[in-house]
Amino acid sequence: MASNQKFRVRVAAGAHKNFKYMQKIILFFTLFLLFLFVLTPSLTLAAWSIGQPLVPQCTGDNGSCTITDFFTMLNNIWSFIVLQIATPLAVIAISIGAILMMISAGNPELMGKGKKIFWAAIIGLVLVFCSYLIINFVLTSLGATGLSG
């Protein structure tokens, strides 16, 4: 067979609709499984996952709360959001972007959407993990002291 000959493939009349339908089914089940196995355990184990409750016991005189307790609570909430909510959501978004890129089948619109979701999730995850550094830098620039721990 000569190298300049082209192959012609005939596709059934409704095959394109079936392919779109299968893409939606695969995407739905993937999202469902990711939600089931990644996000649900994180939400149900909120207090135990970081080793302490989100709202600590007050340590002041007669059980009153101090400013240290308030900042401990803020630290616990930040840890929970970063480690138990943002990270699984970023994994889900990266997976969705990758799946969209894989099932695009030459569709540049779907490929572009997948790349946009993928990179947005990566940038968001970097910002979430760098949030402590960003907040610490801003507070130190404003003159706050004693921010360690």
C-alpha positions as CSV (number, residue, x, y, z in Angstrom):
1,M,0.0,0.0,0.0
2,A,1.4,3.4,-0.9
3,S,2.2,5.8,1.8
4,N,0.2,8.6,0.3
5,Q,-3.1,6.7,0.5
6,K,-5.5,7.7,3.2
7,F,-7.7,5.5,5.2
8,R,-11.4,6.2,5.3
9,V,-13.5,5.1,8.2
10,R,-17.3,5.1,8.2
11,V,-19.0,5.9,11.5
12,A,-22.6,4.9,12.2
13,A,-25.1,7.8,12.1
14,G,-25.8,8.0,15.9
15,A,-22.3,7.1,17.1
16,H,-21.4,10.7,18.0
17,K,-24.4,11.1,20.3
18,N,-23.5,7.8,22.0
19,F,-19.9,8.9,22.5
20,K,-21.1,12.2,24.2
21,Y,-23.5,10.2,26.4
22,M,-20.7,7.8,27.5
23,Q,-18.4,10.8,28.3
24,K,-21.0,12.2,30.6
25,I,-21.6,8.8,32.3
26,I,-17.9,8.2,32.9
27,L,-17.4,11.7,34.3
28,F,-20.4,11.4,36.6
29,F,-19.2,8.0,38.0
30,T,-15.7,9.3,38.4
31,L,-16.9,12.3,40.4
32,F,-19.1,10.2,42.5
33,L,-16.3,7.8,43.4
34,L,-13.9,10.7,44.1
35,F,-16.5,12.3,46.4
36,L,-17.3,9.0,48.1
37,F,-13.7,8.0,48.8
38,V,-11.9,11.3,49.2
39,L,-14.2,14.0,50.5
40,T,-16.7,12.2,52.7
41,P,-14.2,10.7,55.2
42,S,-12.6,14.2,55.6
43,L,-15.8,15.8,56.5
44,T,-16.9,13.1,59.0
45,L,-13.6,13.1,60.9
46,A,-13.3,16.9,61.2
47,A,-12.4,17.0,64.9
48,W,-10.3,13.8,65.1
49,S,-8.3,14.3,61.9
50,I,-6.1,17.1,63.2
51,G,-5.7,15.4,66.6
52,Q,-7.7,18.0,68.6
53,P,-11.2,19.5,68.4
54,L,-11.7,22.6,66.3
55,V,-12.7,24.7,69.3
56,P,-10.3,24.0,72.2
57,Q,-11.1,24.0,75.9
58,C,-10.7,27.4,77.5
59,T,-7.6,27.6,79.7
60,G,-8.2,30.9,81.6
61,D,-9.2,31.4,85.2
62,N,-12.5,29.7,86.1
63,G,-12.8,28.2,82.6
64,S,-12.8,31.6,80.8
65,C,-11.3,31.9,77.3
66,T,-8.2,33.9,76.6
67,I,-6.8,35.3,73.4
68,T,-4.5,32.3,73.1
69,D,-7.5,30.0,73.0
70,F,-9.0,32.2,70.2
71,F,-5.8,31.9,68.1
72,T,-5.5,28.2,68.8
73,M,-9.1,27.8,67.5
74,L,-8.1,29.8,64.3
75,N,-5.1,27.6,63.8
76,N,-7.2,24.5,64.2
77,I,-9.8,25.7,61.7
78,W,-7.0,26.7,59.2
79,S,-5.4,23.3,59.5
80,F,-8.7,21.6,59.0
81,I,-9.6,23.7,55.9
82,V,-6.1,23.2,54.3
83,L,-5.6,19.6,55.1
84,Q,-9.1,18.1,55.0
85,I,-11.1,20.2,52.6
86,A,-8.8,22.1,50.2
87,T,-6.5,19.2,49.4
88,P,-9.2,16.6,48.5
89,L,-11.1,19.3,46.5
90,A,-7.9,20.0,44.6
91,V,-7.4,16.3,43.9
92,I,-10.9,16.1,42.6
93,A,-10.4,19.2,40.4
94,I,-7.1,17.9,39.0
95,S,-8.8,14.5,38.3
96,I,-11.7,16.3,36.5
97,G,-9.3,18.3,34.4
98,A,-7.2,15.2,33.5
99,I,-10.3,13.2,32.6
100,L,-11.6,16.0,30.4
101,M,-8.3,16.2,28.6
102,M,-8.3,12.4,28.1
103,I,-11.8,12.2,26.8
104,S,-11.5,15.2,24.6
105,A,-10.8,13.0,21.5
106,G,-9.4,15.9,19.5
107,N,-12.1,18.4,20.6
108,P,-10.0,21.6,21.2
109,E,-12.8,23.2,23.3
110,L,-12.9,20.2,25.8
111,M,-9.1,20.0,25.9
112,G,-8.9,23.7,26.7
113,K,-11.5,23.4,29.4
114,G,-9.6,20.5,30.9
115,K,-6.3,22.3,30.9
116,K,-7.9,25.4,32.5
117,I,-9.4,23.3,35.3
118,F,-6.2,21.4,35.8
119,W,-4.0,24.5,36.1
120,A,-6.5,26.4,38.2
121,A,-6.5,23.5,40.7
122,I,-2.7,23.4,40.8
123,I,-2.4,27.1,41.3
124,G,-5.1,27.1,44.0
125,L,-3.4,24.2,45.8
126,V,-0.1,26.1,45.8
127,L,-1.8,29.2,47.2
128,V,-3.5,27.2,49.9
129,F,-0.3,25.6,51.0
130,C,1.5,29.0,50.9
131,S,-1.3,30.8,52.7
132,Y,0.5,30.7,56.0
133,L,3.6,32.2,54.5
134,I,1.5,34.9,52.8
135,I,-0.4,35.8,55.9
136,N,2.8,35.8,58.0
137,F,4.6,38.0,55.5
138,V,1.8,40.6,55.5
139,L,1.4,40.7,59.3
140,T,5.2,40.9,59.8
141,S,5.3,43.8,57.2
142,L,2.6,45.6,59.2
143,G,4.7,45.3,62.4
144,A,3.2,42.3,64.2
145,T,5.5,40.3,66.4
146,G,5.5,36.9,68.1
147,L,3.8,35.0,65.3
148,S,5.8,31.8,65.7
149,G,3.7,28.6,66.3
